[in-house]
Amino acid sequence: MSKNKFIDCVTFFDNNFMFNLRYNILKNYVDYFVICESRYDHKNTIKKLNFDIRDYDSKKIKYIILDKPFPNNIDIWKNQAIQREHILKNLRFAQPDDYIFFSDPDEIPNPQIFKNFNLVKKYGIFYQKCFNYKFNLYNPYETPWEGTRVSKKKNLKSIDYMRQKIKSKNLKYNFLRFDKEKSIQIYKNAGWHFNNIMEPDEISLKLKTFAHIEFSDSKFSDIDIIKSKIDKKVDLFNRGHQYKKVVLDQTFPKYLYDNYQLYKKFIL
């Protein structure tokens, strides 16, 4: 295994359930977990702090709090970027050749990737299987999901740039398109995107507060509408996606498979 440290970074809102799963899947592979939580949502509404560091090994956790309101009450995307860059500002402990992984909390890398990990390009993208509402409700329409990104600390100038601009489609552009970063390595079968695996009221709150404000409308965020879509196994955004149940087997995270009883509420 590489001697370079693995530093797993996420922004955090309130989903302790998903982060706890993430931690238990990755804790034997990752050197540090960096969690950045803001006292304000991206619409600049004050919120309580939800992450409880007491649940974890404090030696592995670096919990960063963004105390100040965001400077922009209108541009949610800019506020999201500010929270991401606050992580980078607090990575001074990292060495130049340490690997910085950034994900949404529900994008969980496959631990096997960390064994003999080698990044030969400037950036890496993890292709992940996508599941919605339930751990074993497969979403083939958004698989592979381009989830976790990685870069060495010395090459990382902006976490938001890495997340927003490092995409596999860049590799298809003509070499003359210097505006598109092409030093990108693809990691296949590299994890799971467990999307919206939460109660309908929690999904509703997420839709009302996250950056895609177009989905905060009641036709998407109404709790009864969400319940109906979960029951029908169809997507939230009326795109005609029909999800399908698969067997939760050993292709899933070992911790999830071994602790079926803990998570059965969200397993079909």
Disulfide bonds with the S-S distance in Angstrom:
none
